[in-house]
Structure formats: structure tokens, C-alpha cells
């Protein structure tokens, strides 16, 4: 029996200020394309079981276009795979925090999809000799016990497994349910399908995060660095055969290309030399930066050098790319005379950390807020006089 496991769709996610010709946020439209490509791949694989491990939407109250699009895509899935069983659980982004709000995922029960929200539920498919314990985001983890009467037992879970997620994976605006490895009891299950962490990751030989289907986290650059380091193949979905144990991760390319350029050091460079280094790095991008999301980290840039950069050229890069993020960082300041030399966090580091940890109201794009805060900080640097340490240097 083959299953497909996917998670963290985050339909309705918005980022940056660019819009489509029809007035939709461009990143929101990108994520919609990623969902369509994902559904295409699931239909192609023809599994007997589809597991959707939470965070279908980015917000508890998604927009009407996002709801309609999701309904159309899941309708297509059910029509093209009429014999497949589909089970969906609510993630921390889907789960209302107040009693008066209703989980929007209930809408998909009209399509024949089994939806589990609020509390854990055991689902039995007698004809498949299969039992699924579906555990949505619910604050306190239940007891994870398989059904001894079933041949196959699956745990479908949205939450954070203790000690698994790196820092970038934990920088989320709505913390999910936490579970220890001991509570998980992985050895008791045939497969554990996890949602919440946006990078494909093995927790145990039979327990996996499938990752998100697009870059929709609060720290997409950290997420991309993890994927590149682990050579995961990027975004995608999992195919698993419960009989043979065959496991395949199917990469699904997002519409928008993300490029984290090799970082530069501005130490000792004049504004003209740094301009040339930035230009050469940008022009070295294969296929150019047009309509891509690009970051270039430049370290050791004093404020007086930053002010004299060619800002017209930087604005041109921003016009070409969907997003061009020139992440300039001032030189580290090491203070002597203490028990041990220590690094003082830069103002940009402090602003970045504070905005990433701040509690936000719904539908506020955290990454856009961080970028806006850093943008205002850079603008302030441009009109301020040289800092004392810059003047001395």
C-alpha cells in the first residue's frame, strides 16, 4: 500500500510588495502555483492514501480567493483519485485560538476528505487493514498508541519534535505542540507523517517531516541554507510503500527561484571597489536576477562606506528581481578589558532578532516586517553622520 505525505502548504502566504497584473500579491500567487504542481504530482503517483500534515492555509481566516483555490485543487485531487483515501489535519496556522472561530478546513469534508481538527482522532480503514491516529495542533500532546488490531498503523502529526528543529525552524510566529522522542514511540508505528518543519528531514527511519511546498517560513534564507547543506533536493513530497518500506522524496520545483549569493567582505574596500564587487557578483548569476528572489550579504561595511555606494545601481537590481535584499552588516566591535573579549550585537542584529521574536497579529508578513525595519535602519544610516568608531577608523 503506497501513501503520499505532504504538509505546510500555507496557501494565502504573502511576502514583499510586488503584485500580479490582477492585483494579487505575487508570492501568494507563487504558492498557489506550488500547490497546483504538488497536486499534479500526487495524481501522477496514484497512491492509495494521501496524508496532509497541517498548515493548509497561512492564516486561520484566509481570504476568499485562497479558500476557493484550495477547494478547486482538492476537488481535482478527489476527482482524479476517486479510490484514494485522503486525511487532513489542522496545523498551528489552521487552528483558531478563540472559541468563536471555526476551523476553515471543515469545508473540505464536503469533498470526501477526512478532516481532523481540535482533538486527536483514530481513523480506521478496515478494507486496507489500516489505522491512522490523526493528531492536529492541540496544545497538549495525547498518548500515542497504535491500534493492535490493525496490520498497519500510521501516526499523522503536526508539531515540533524536541531536539530536531534547528534555530531557523523554531523562529515561527505561532508555536505548535511540542513532543519528545520518548512520547513519539517511533518503534511502534509503520510510518509517522510529520508537519510543521519546512525542510525535508528524517527524524527516525520511519518518521519524516515532508517539508513545505514553497518558501513560506519566517526565515526562508535559513531554511534554504539547511536544504542546501543537507542536499535534500529542495521542496517536495514523500512517497512511502508500507509493504516494502520503499521511501522516495519527490522534489517539486517552486515557481520562484531563490538565490543566496556568495557573501562579500567590505573590509578595506572603497565605495567604488565595493560597488564593483557587488556588480560582479550580481552579474555572475546564471540567467540573471530577473524575477528571482536574491540575497547578497556584505559584511564589514562601515556606515560612511554604505552611504557612498551606488544606490541607483542597487535600485536597478531591486527593479529587476522580485526581491533583491542587500544585507549589509557593519564591522564587529570587540570590547577589551573584560574577563573575555565579547562581540557586541550590531543594531541591525538587534532589530532583526526583536522583530523575529515579536508576537504578531494575524495576516502580518513577518519577513516583510523584518525587511522593512532593516530598510528604515539603513535609511537612517544614510542621513546620519559617521559613527565615532567609523570616524576613528
Buried (B, 14 or more C-beta within 10 A) or exposed (E): BBBBBBBBBBBBBBBBBEBEEEEBBBBBBBBBBBBBBBBBBBBEBEBBBBBBBBBBBBBBBBBEBBBEBBBEBBBBBBEBBEEBBBBBBBBBBBBBEEEEEEBBBEBBEEBEBBBBBEEBBBBEBEEBEBBBBBBBBBEEBBEBEBBEEBEBBBBBBBBBBEEBBBEBBEBBBBEBBEBEBEBBBBEBBBBBBBBBBBBBBEBBEBBBBBBBBBBBBBBBBBBBBBBEEEEBBBBBBBBBBBEEEEBEBBEBEBBBBBBBBEEBBBEEBEBEEBBEBBBEBBEEBEEEBEBBBBBBBBBBBBBBBBBBBBBEEBEEBBEBBBBBBBBBBBBEEEEEEEEEEEEEEBBBBEBBEEBBEEEEEEEEBBBBBBBEBBEEBBEEBEEEEBBEEBEEE
